[in-house]
Amino acid sequence: MKNLGNLMKQAQQMQARMEEMQATLADAEVEGNSGGGLINAVMTGKGELKRLKIDPSLVDKDEVEVLEDLIVAACADAKAKAEAHAAEEMKKVTGGLPLPPGMKLF
């Protein structure tokens, strides 16, 4: 029973660390960009888009489709960076153990 008690205590500690990490990720911001920096997107560590900056040189009625594609690319870049940041934080919490297959942080 002593081992079971220790296991439960470790599980509670890991849960507390996971909750801390979730809060840290919510506050973290990562920046993605596309078009050589003409489009910048800032997301939280949980993938929420916070800010979008578009270089004025891109605002041309004939280039709307290009602008839309660059925005999507910048958001994808920021989301990939947010996921990488979350994975690094998870390694700190789990001592390097990977998440089970199919389990995601957000």
SEVOFI-809286 format. One record per residue: residue in one letter; x, y, z of N, C-alpha, C, O, CB in turn; residue number from 0. Coordinates in nm, 2 decimals. Atoms other than C-alpha are relative to their C-alpha. Glycine has a CB too. Layout:
BEGIN
A	X	Y	Z	X	Y	Z	X	Y	Z	X	Y	Z	X	Y	Z	NUM
...
This chain:
BEGIN
M	0.08	-0.12	0.00	0.00	0.00	0.00	0.09	0.13	0.00	0.04	0.23	-0.05	-0.09	0.00	0.12	0
K	-0.08	-0.11	0.00	0.29	0.23	0.06	0.04	0.05	-0.14	0.04	0.17	-0.17	0.13	-0.03	0.08	1
N	-0.03	-0.04	0.14	0.38	0.22	-0.31	-0.11	0.06	-0.07	-0.10	0.16	-0.15	0.04	-0.13	-0.08	2
L	0.12	-0.06	0.06	0.03	0.30	-0.41	-0.02	0.14	0.05	-0.06	0.23	-0.03	-0.13	-0.08	0.04	3
G	0.01	-0.14	-0.05	0.03	0.60	-0.18	0.10	0.09	-0.06	0.07	0.21	-0.09	0.02	0.00	0.15	4
N	-0.11	-0.08	0.07	0.36	0.72	-0.33	-0.04	0.03	-0.15	-0.02	0.14	-0.20	0.13	-0.07	0.00	5
L	0.05	-0.02	0.14	0.21	0.67	-0.68	-0.10	0.11	-0.01	-0.10	0.19	-0.10	-0.05	-0.13	-0.06	6
M	0.11	-0.10	-0.01	-0.10	0.87	-0.59	0.06	0.14	0.02	0.02	0.24	-0.04	-0.10	-0.03	0.10	7
K	-0.06	-0.13	-0.03	0.12	1.15	-0.45	0.07	0.05	-0.12	0.06	0.17	-0.15	0.10	-0.01	0.12	8
Q	-0.07	-0.04	0.13	0.33	1.16	-0.77	-0.10	0.04	-0.10	-0.07	0.14	-0.17	0.09	-0.12	-0.05	9
A	0.10	-0.04	0.10	0.02	1.17	-0.98	-0.06	0.14	0.03	-0.09	0.21	-0.06	-0.11	-0.11	-0.01	10
Q	0.06	-0.13	-0.04	-0.12	1.46	-0.78	0.10	0.11	-0.03	0.07	0.22	-0.08	-0.03	0.00	0.15	11
Q	-0.11	-0.10	0.03	0.22	1.65	-0.81	0.01	0.02	-0.15	0.02	0.14	-0.19	0.13	-0.05	0.05	12
M	0.00	-0.02	0.15	0.22	1.59	-1.19	-0.12	0.08	-0.05	-0.11	0.16	-0.13	0.01	-0.14	-0.07	13
Q	0.12	-0.07	0.04	-0.13	1.71	-1.22	0.01	0.15	0.03	-0.03	0.24	-0.05	-0.13	-0.06	0.07	14
A	-0.02	-0.14	-0.04	-0.04	2.03	-1.03	0.10	0.07	-0.10	0.08	0.18	-0.14	0.05	0.01	0.14	15
R	-0.09	-0.06	0.09	0.26	2.08	-1.26	-0.06	0.02	-0.14	-0.03	0.12	-0.21	0.12	-0.09	-0.01	16
M	0.07	-0.01	0.13	0.04	2.02	-1.57	-0.09	0.13	0.00	-0.10	0.20	-0.10	-0.09	-0.12	-0.03	17
E	0.08	-0.12	-0.01	-0.20	2.29	-1.45	0.08	0.12	0.00	0.04	0.22	-0.07	-0.08	0.00	0.13	18
E	-0.09	-0.12	0.01	0.09	2.53	-1.40	0.04	0.02	-0.14	0.05	0.13	-0.19	0.12	-0.02	0.10	19
M	-0.05	-0.01	0.13	0.22	2.45	-1.74	-0.11	0.06	-0.09	-0.09	0.14	-0.18	0.04	-0.13	-0.05	20
Q	0.11	-0.05	0.08	-0.13	2.51	-1.90	-0.01	0.15	0.02	-0.04	0.23	-0.08	-0.13	-0.07	0.04	21
A	0.01	-0.14	-0.03	-0.14	2.85	-1.73	0.12	0.08	-0.07	0.10	0.19	-0.12	0.00	0.03	0.15	22
T	-0.11	-0.06	0.06	0.21	2.93	-1.85	-0.01	0.01	-0.15	0.02	0.11	-0.21	0.13	-0.08	0.04	23
L	0.02	0.00	0.15	0.12	2.83	-2.21	-0.10	0.11	-0.04	-0.09	0.17	-0.14	-0.04	-0.14	-0.04	24
A	0.11	-0.10	0.03	-0.19	3.05	-2.20	0.06	0.14	0.00	0.02	0.23	-0.08	-0.11	-0.01	0.10	25
D	-0.07	-0.13	-0.01	0.04	3.35	-2.11	0.11	0.02	-0.10	0.15	0.13	-0.14	0.05	0.02	0.14	26
A	-0.11	0.00	0.09	0.32	3.26	-2.35	-0.05	0.06	-0.14	-0.16	0.03	-0.18	0.07	-0.14	-0.02	27
E	0.03	-0.04	0.13	0.33	3.43	-2.69	0.11	-0.04	-0.09	0.23	-0.02	-0.06	-0.03	0.16	0.00	28
V	-0.10	0.03	0.11	0.50	3.31	-3.01	-0.04	0.08	-0.12	-0.16	0.10	-0.15	0.00	-0.15	-0.02	29
E	0.03	-0.08	0.12	0.53	3.50	-3.33	0.04	-0.08	-0.12	0.15	-0.14	-0.13	0.08	0.13	0.00	30
G	-0.03	0.07	0.13	0.51	3.35	-3.68	-0.01	0.11	-0.11	-0.07	0.21	-0.09	-0.10	-0.11	-0.03	31
N	0.00	-0.10	0.10	0.57	3.53	-4.00	0.01	-0.07	-0.14	0.05	-0.18	-0.15	0.11	0.10	0.01	32
S	-0.01	0.05	0.14	0.55	3.49	-4.38	0.03	0.12	-0.09	0.02	0.23	-0.05	-0.13	-0.07	-0.04	33
G	-0.03	-0.10	0.10	0.64	3.68	-4.69	0.12	0.08	0.04	0.13	0.20	0.01	-0.12	0.09	-0.01	34
G	-0.12	-0.07	-0.04	0.98	3.77	-4.55	-0.02	0.10	0.11	0.05	0.20	0.11	0.06	0.07	-0.12	35
G	0.03	-0.09	-0.11	0.83	3.94	-4.25	-0.11	0.10	-0.03	-0.14	0.19	0.05	0.12	0.07	0.04	36
L	0.10	-0.10	0.03	0.56	4.13	-4.43	-0.13	-0.03	0.07	-0.21	0.06	0.09	-0.03	-0.01	-0.15	37
I	0.12	0.04	-0.08	0.29	3.94	-4.23	0.05	-0.06	0.13	0.13	-0.16	0.12	-0.10	-0.10	-0.08	38
N	-0.03	0.06	-0.13	0.33	3.87	-3.86	-0.12	-0.03	0.08	-0.22	0.04	0.08	0.09	0.10	0.08	39
A	0.11	0.05	-0.09	0.10	3.67	-3.64	0.05	-0.04	0.13	0.15	-0.10	0.14	-0.08	-0.12	-0.07	40
V	-0.04	0.04	-0.14	0.12	3.64	-3.26	-0.11	-0.08	0.06	-0.22	-0.04	0.06	0.03	0.13	0.08	41
M	0.09	0.09	-0.06	-0.04	3.35	-3.09	0.04	-0.03	0.14	0.16	-0.02	0.18	-0.02	-0.13	-0.08	42
T	-0.03	0.05	-0.14	-0.06	3.23	-2.73	0.06	-0.14	-0.02	0.05	-0.20	-0.13	-0.12	0.00	0.09	43
G	-0.05	0.14	0.00	0.11	2.90	-2.64	-0.11	-0.10	-0.02	-0.08	-0.22	-0.04	0.07	-0.03	0.12	44
K	0.11	0.09	0.02	-0.24	2.75	-2.67	-0.06	0.01	-0.14	-0.16	-0.05	-0.17	-0.10	0.02	0.10	45
G	0.04	-0.02	0.13	-0.28	2.86	-3.03	-0.11	0.10	-0.03	-0.17	0.10	-0.14	-0.06	-0.13	-0.05	46
E	0.10	-0.11	0.01	-0.51	3.16	-2.98	0.07	0.12	-0.07	0.17	0.17	-0.02	-0.06	0.04	0.13	47
L	-0.05	-0.12	0.07	-0.44	3.44	-3.24	-0.02	0.12	0.08	-0.14	0.16	0.11	-0.06	0.01	-0.14	48
K	0.01	-0.12	-0.08	-0.37	3.76	-3.04	0.02	0.12	-0.09	-0.06	0.22	-0.07	0.11	0.00	0.11	49
R	-0.02	-0.12	0.08	-0.23	4.00	-3.30	0.04	-0.04	-0.14	0.10	-0.14	-0.16	0.11	0.09	0.07	50
L	-0.03	0.02	0.14	-0.19	4.03	-3.67	0.05	0.13	-0.05	-0.01	0.24	-0.04	-0.12	-0.05	-0.09	51
K	-0.06	-0.13	0.05	0.04	4.29	-3.84	0.02	-0.03	-0.15	0.09	-0.12	-0.19	0.13	0.04	0.08	52
I	-0.02	0.01	0.15	0.03	4.35	-4.22	0.08	0.12	-0.04	0.04	0.23	-0.02	-0.14	-0.01	-0.07	53
D	-0.07	-0.11	0.05	0.29	4.56	-4.39	-0.09	0.07	-0.10	-0.15	0.01	-0.19	0.14	-0.05	-0.07	54
P	0.09	-0.08	0.09	0.11	4.84	-4.57	0.03	-0.02	-0.15	-0.06	0.00	-0.23	0.01	0.15	0.03	55
S	-0.03	0.02	0.14	0.29	4.76	-4.89	-0.08	-0.11	-0.07	-0.08	-0.12	-0.19	0.15	-0.02	-0.02	56
L	0.08	0.11	0.05	0.08	4.45	-4.93	-0.15	0.03	-0.03	-0.22	-0.04	-0.09	0.01	-0.11	0.10	57
V	0.14	-0.03	0.02	-0.25	4.63	-4.93	-0.03	0.06	-0.14	-0.01	0.18	-0.16	-0.05	0.10	0.11	58
D	0.03	-0.03	0.14	-0.34	4.63	-5.30	-0.12	-0.08	-0.04	-0.12	-0.20	-0.02	0.13	-0.02	-0.09	59
K	0.12	0.07	0.04	-0.68	4.54	-5.43	0.02	-0.12	-0.09	-0.06	-0.21	-0.10	-0.11	0.09	-0.05	60
D	-0.03	0.10	0.10	-0.52	4.33	-5.70	0.07	-0.12	0.07	0.10	-0.22	0.00	0.07	0.05	-0.11	61
E	-0.08	0.10	-0.07	-0.32	4.13	-5.44	-0.07	-0.06	0.12	0.00	-0.12	0.21	0.13	0.06	0.04	62
V	0.07	0.05	-0.11	-0.59	4.03	-5.20	0.02	-0.15	0.03	0.04	-0.20	0.14	-0.15	0.02	-0.01	63
E	-0.02	0.15	-0.02	-0.55	3.65	-5.26	0.14	-0.03	0.05	0.16	-0.12	0.14	-0.02	-0.07	-0.14	64
V	-0.14	0.01	-0.06	-0.17	3.68	-5.20	0.00	0.03	0.14	0.06	-0.04	0.22	0.10	0.08	-0.08	65
L	0.01	-0.05	-0.14	-0.24	3.87	-4.88	-0.07	-0.11	0.09	-0.02	-0.14	0.19	-0.07	0.13	0.01	66
E	0.07	0.11	-0.07	-0.49	3.60	-4.77	0.09	-0.12	0.02	0.10	-0.18	0.13	-0.12	-0.04	-0.07	67
D	-0.09	0.12	-0.01	-0.24	3.32	-4.84	0.11	0.03	0.10	0.15	-0.06	0.17	0.06	-0.04	-0.14	68
L	-0.11	-0.03	-0.09	0.04	3.50	-4.65	-0.05	0.00	0.14	0.02	-0.04	0.23	0.06	0.14	-0.04	69
I	0.06	0.00	-0.13	-0.19	3.55	-4.35	-0.01	-0.14	0.05	0.02	-0.18	0.16	-0.13	0.07	0.01	70
V	0.01	0.14	-0.04	-0.27	3.18	-4.34	0.13	-0.06	0.03	0.15	-0.14	0.13	-0.07	-0.08	-0.12	71
A	-0.14	0.06	-0.02	0.10	3.09	-4.37	0.06	0.06	0.13	0.12	-0.02	0.20	0.09	0.04	-0.12	72
A	-0.05	-0.06	-0.13	0.19	3.33	-4.08	-0.07	-0.06	0.12	0.00	-0.09	0.22	-0.02	0.15	0.00	73
C	0.07	0.06	-0.11	-0.08	3.18	-3.86	0.05	-0.14	0.02	0.06	-0.19	0.13	-0.15	0.00	-0.03	74
A	-0.05	0.14	-0.01	0.04	2.83	-3.94	0.14	-0.01	0.06	0.17	-0.09	0.14	0.00	-0.07	-0.14	75
D	-0.14	-0.01	-0.06	0.40	2.93	-3.86	-0.01	0.02	0.15	0.06	-0.04	0.23	0.08	0.11	-0.07	76
A	0.02	-0.03	-0.14	0.29	3.08	-3.53	-0.05	-0.12	0.08	-0.01	-0.15	0.19	-0.09	0.12	0.02	77
K	0.06	0.12	-0.07	0.08	2.77	-3.44	0.10	-0.11	0.01	0.11	-0.18	0.12	-0.12	-0.05	-0.08	78
A	-0.11	0.11	-0.01	0.37	2.53	-3.52	0.10	0.04	0.11	0.14	-0.05	0.19	0.07	-0.01	-0.13	79
K	-0.09	-0.04	-0.11	0.59	2.74	-3.29	-0.06	-0.02	0.14	0.01	-0.05	0.23	0.05	0.14	-0.02	80
A	0.07	0.01	-0.13	0.33	2.74	-3.02	-0.01	-0.15	0.04	0.01	-0.18	0.16	-0.15	0.05	-0.01	81
E	0.00	0.14	-0.03	0.30	2.36	-3.04	0.14	-0.05	0.04	0.15	-0.13	0.13	-0.05	-0.08	-0.13	82
A	-0.14	0.04	-0.03	0.68	2.32	-3.03	0.03	0.05	0.14	0.09	-0.02	0.22	0.10	0.06	-0.10	83
H	-0.02	-0.06	-0.13	0.69	2.55	-2.72	-0.08	-0.09	0.10	-0.02	-0.11	0.21	-0.05	0.15	0.00	84
A	0.08	0.08	-0.09	0.41	2.34	-2.56	0.07	-0.13	0.03	0.07	-0.18	0.14	-0.14	-0.02	-0.05	85
A	-0.07	0.13	-0.01	0.60	2.02	-2.63	0.12	0.01	0.09	0.15	-0.08	0.17	0.04	-0.05	-0.14	86
E	-0.12	-0.02	-0.09	0.92	2.16	-2.46	-0.05	0.02	0.14	0.02	-0.04	0.23	0.08	0.13	-0.05	87
E	0.05	-0.02	-0.14	0.72	2.27	-2.16	-0.05	-0.14	0.06	-0.03	-0.16	0.18	-0.12	0.10	0.00	88
M	0.05	0.13	-0.05	0.56	1.92	-2.14	0.11	-0.09	0.04	0.10	-0.16	0.14	-0.09	-0.06	-0.11	89
K	-0.12	0.08	-0.04	0.90	1.76	-2.14	0.05	0.03	0.14	0.10	-0.05	0.21	0.11	0.02	-0.11	90
K	-0.04	-0.05	-0.13	0.99	1.97	-1.84	-0.09	-0.06	0.11	-0.04	-0.11	0.22	0.00	0.15	0.01	91
V	0.09	0.05	-0.09	0.68	1.85	-1.66	0.00	-0.15	0.02	0.00	-0.21	0.13	-0.15	0.04	-0.03	92
T	0.01	0.15	0.00	0.69	1.48	-1.75	0.14	-0.06	0.01	0.16	-0.18	0.00	-0.06	-0.05	-0.13	93
G	-0.14	0.05	-0.01	1.07	1.45	-1.72	0.05	-0.07	-0.13	0.12	-0.16	-0.13	0.01	-0.11	0.11	94
G	-0.04	0.05	0.13	1.11	1.39	-2.09	-0.09	-0.11	-0.06	-0.07	-0.15	-0.17	0.14	-0.05	0.01	95
L	0.08	0.11	0.05	0.84	1.12	-2.12	-0.10	0.06	-0.10	-0.16	0.17	-0.07	-0.08	-0.07	0.11	96
P	0.09	-0.06	0.10	0.63	1.18	-2.44	-0.15	-0.02	0.05	-0.18	-0.11	0.13	0.02	-0.07	-0.13	97
L	0.15	0.02	-0.02	0.25	1.22	-2.43	-0.04	-0.13	-0.07	0.02	-0.16	-0.17	-0.08	0.12	-0.05	98
P	0.05	0.12	0.07	0.06	0.91	-2.52	-0.05	0.04	-0.13	-0.10	0.15	-0.15	-0.12	-0.07	0.09	99
P	0.04	-0.03	0.14	-0.03	0.89	-2.89	-0.15	0.05	0.00	-0.23	0.00	0.07	0.00	-0.13	-0.09	100
G	0.14	-0.06	0.01	-0.34	1.10	-2.97	-0.03	0.10	0.10	-0.13	0.17	0.09	-0.09	-0.11	0.00	101
M	0.02	-0.09	-0.11	-0.31	1.31	-2.66	0.06	0.14	-0.04	0.18	0.14	-0.07	0.05	-0.04	0.14	102
K	-0.05	-0.13	0.03	-0.28	1.68	-2.73	-0.03	0.10	0.11	-0.11	0.08	0.20	-0.07	0.06	-0.13	103
L	0.01	-0.10	-0.11	-0.24	1.99	-2.51	-0.11	0.10	-0.03	-0.17	0.16	0.06	0.13	0.07	0.02	104
F	0.11	-0.09	0.04	-0.49	2.20	-2.71	-0.05	-0.04	-0.13	-0.14	0.02	-0.19	0.05	0.14	0.00	105
